[in-house]
Amino acid sequence: MQKFRIELPSGDYLVAEETPCYVGGQISIGIENKEGTWIQDLAVVESNFNGNEYVKDEFNTYVFGNEYDEGYTECFLIKRIPDKNLEGD
């Protein structure tokens, strides 16, 4: 499992962490305390799954905007910007 941590002024950490059991690719972004305990979800980004297959270059982004609720408050579908080098431009 891959994990990226940035120390915050409070001594806690902003963390991006791979979710190993998710087949299509998923990362969780959140806050860990000084002891390494996950204390708050901020967002989850995952490959878009349309019910039958993963959609190439599309990602669902779930944002947890309410610190008092465990459920996400917004969901965005984000499409990857085309690579101009692959299009012959």
C-alpha positions as CSV (number, residue, x, y, z in Angstrom):
1,M,0.0,0.0,0.0
2,Q,1.4,3.4,-1.0
3,K,1.0,6.4,1.4
4,F,2.0,10.0,1.0
5,R,2.1,12.3,4.2
6,I,2.6,16.0,4.6
7,E,3.1,17.4,8.1
8,L,0.7,20.2,9.0
9,P,1.4,23.1,11.3
10,S,-0.7,21.4,14.0
11,G,1.6,18.4,13.9
12,D,-1.1,16.3,12.3
13,Y,-0.7,15.0,8.7
14,L,-2.4,15.4,5.4
15,V,-2.4,11.9,3.9
16,A,-3.1,10.4,0.5
17,E,-3.3,6.6,0.7
18,E,-3.9,3.9,-1.8
19,T,-6.9,1.6,-1.0
20,P,-5.4,-1.9,-1.7
21,C,-8.6,-3.9,-1.9
22,Y,-10.1,-1.6,-4.6
23,V,-9.4,-3.3,-8.0
24,G,-9.8,-0.3,-10.4
25,G,-7.6,2.1,-8.4
26,Q,-8.7,4.3,-5.4
27,I,-7.0,6.7,-3.1
28,S,-8.3,8.2,0.1
29,I,-7.3,11.7,1.2
30,G,-7.6,12.7,4.8
31,I,-6.1,13.7,8.1
32,E,-4.0,11.5,10.5
33,N,-3.1,12.6,14.0
34,K,0.5,12.5,15.3
35,E,0.0,8.9,16.4
36,G,-0.9,7.8,12.9
37,T,-4.6,7.3,13.5
38,W,-6.9,8.3,10.6
39,I,-9.2,11.0,12.1
40,Q,-11.0,12.6,9.2
41,D,-11.9,11.8,5.5
42,L,-11.5,14.7,3.1
43,A,-11.9,13.0,-0.3
44,V,-11.9,9.7,-2.1
45,V,-10.8,9.4,-5.8
46,E,-11.5,6.2,-7.7
47,S,-11.7,4.9,-11.3
48,N,-15.1,5.3,-12.7
49,F,-17.0,2.0,-12.9
50,N,-20.2,2.1,-15.1
51,G,-21.6,-1.2,-13.7
52,N,-19.9,-3.5,-16.2
53,E,-16.4,-2.1,-16.6
54,Y,-14.0,0.6,-15.7
55,V,-14.2,3.7,-17.9
56,K,-10.8,4.7,-19.2
57,D,-9.6,8.1,-18.0
58,E,-12.7,9.0,-15.9
59,F,-12.6,9.3,-12.1
60,N,-15.2,9.7,-9.4
61,T,-14.2,12.1,-6.7
62,Y,-16.2,12.1,-3.5
63,V,-15.7,15.1,-1.2
64,F,-16.5,14.9,2.6
65,G,-17.4,18.6,3.2
66,N,-19.2,18.2,6.5
67,E,-16.8,17.5,9.4
68,Y,-19.8,16.2,11.5
69,D,-21.0,13.6,9.1
70,E,-19.3,10.5,7.8
71,G,-21.0,10.5,4.4
72,Y,-19.7,12.4,1.4
73,T,-21.4,15.7,0.6
74,E,-20.5,16.0,-3.1
75,C,-19.5,13.7,-6.0
76,F,-17.7,14.9,-9.2
77,L,-17.0,13.0,-12.4
78,I,-13.6,14.2,-13.6
79,K,-12.3,13.3,-17.0
80,R,-8.6,13.2,-17.7
81,I,-7.2,16.0,-19.9
82,P,-6.1,14.5,-23.2
83,D,-2.4,14.2,-23.7
84,K,-1.7,16.4,-26.7
85,N,1.5,14.4,-27.5
86,L,-0.7,11.3,-28.1
87,E,-3.1,13.1,-30.4
88,G,-0.4,14.3,-32.8
89,D,-0.7,18.0,-32.0
